[in-house]
Amino acid sequence: MSAFEAAKADAAALLRSGDVRGAIVKYEAALRSAPDATQRGAIHSNLSLCHLKADDLDKALEHGLAIATHRPDWEKAHFRVAEAFFAKRDYARASERYRSALQLKPDDAVMRHRLKLADESKQSRLYFRQLLPGRDICVAQSSGAGDAVKQQIFAAAVSMRNFVYVIGDHATRECFVVDACWDVDGIRAVCENDKMVIAGAIATHYHFDHVGGTPPPPFDALGIKVPGLLEVSRLLLPSPDGEPIPVYCHEEDAAAIARDTGVDVSSLKRIIGAEGAVDVGSERFVKVRCLHTPGHSPGSMVLVVDGAAVSGSRWGTASGICVSGDTIFPGSCGRLDLPDASAERMFDSLARCARELDDDVVIYPGHAYNGESSTAAREKREGLLRPFTKTQWMAMHAK
């Protein structure tokens, strides 16, 4: 084995083991002895990747640009540069380079996804994903072969048609998971594939199909625990000042969430009273209003994202978006026949939403019962945000 081949093999082994700095040293040695332009271009590509992993973005860009000196017709001459620009949050130039890479390798799914992500990131600061079991998470390849319990959980998730949401800031690449449940590994994989870091979580209410934990009877007898908020909380690090991990819920559902999921109740950040606010990301640009909308559960909330973040996004309008949990569904609302549900409180909550949500706010519900989204205008016209008297409402829900 030549000195070049030995250095390259050592570098690859170090990179696989996670020793990025050691890999850089070995790749630099390989570069000095590379026998031809093809190999020099490949080593520059590997060095660009290593420096990207080490968060040395200028070096990553330098080596990415050097690839074209040796292999100008190789797609990675553009892809590595695009990756460095993306990490620098220069999404416009990243988009240009991803597009150039795709022209050289048009069938590459990874580069196509990166281009889509860069284009989305340069158009709006809002990062938003609506994840549906069976489509985006809880898919067959996510479960280990022969894992019967996980397969049961995934099948239940598909049948219940829960939505999980991710809200974030493209500028900081930080995001919060809303109603994290069923497939935490799958949720994390979506975020990682989109180059986002999970920085917190919000629960719209305490029910197990939104936060995980112990399911209700008779399923609790099986001893199955549904992955959810507890597992997501373990992905998060406490803040340096000792503040609780950023897992938010309303105070009226906090005890039930702790009871059913195992999350330490003292670690939950509680929305108190009629309204609270959550800043998503270290720059606090993406703001979420948490409106207390009891009815389906005592501590149910709807989450309204500031329209400033939505501007330019394909997910909403300038008035913003509303993640409505089980308070508002297209044409209906969450169940009111549960032990701690209240038709009277739901009437007041829906009336509040009708008052406070602008007509063109896009509403994203907690389940795919009657479509993936609606608008406040549509629900005020056809759904349960339309005017009712309390007498009419209570008659509709008389037991």
WOVENMO-V276619 format. One record per run of one state. SS is the DSSP state (H for helix, E for strand, L for the rest). FROM is the first residue (numbers start at 1). LEN is the number of residues. If there is no record, write none. Layout:
# WOVENMO-V276619
SS|FROM|LEN + SS|FROM|LEN
This chain:
# WOVENMO-V276619
L|1|2 + H|3|15 + L|18|2 + H|20|13 + L|33|4 + H|37|17 + L|54|3 + H|57|14 + L|71|5 + H|76|12 + L|88|3 + H|91|14 + L|105|4 + H|109|15 + L|124|2 + E|126|8 + L|134|3 + E|137|1 + L|138|2 + H|140|3 + L|143|5 + H|148|13 + L|161|1 + E|162|8 + L|170|4 + E|174|5 + L|179|5 + H|184|10 + L|194|3 + E|197|6 + L|203|5 + H|208|4 + L|212|1 + E|213|2 + L|215|4 + H|219|4 + L|223|2 + E|225|2 + L|227|2 + H|229|5 + L|234|13 + E|247|4 + H|251|11 + L|262|3 + H|265|3 + L|268|1 + E|269|3 + L|272|3 + E|275|6 + L|281|5 + E|286|7 + L|293|8 + E|301|5 + L|306|1 + H|307|4 + L|311|6 + E|317|1 + L|318|2 + E|320|4 + L|324|5 + E|329|1 + L|330|2 + E|332|1 + L|333|10 + H|343|14 + L|357|5 + E|362|3 + L|365|2 + E|367|1 + L|368|6 + E|374|2 + H|376|6 + L|382|8 + H|390|7 + L|397|3
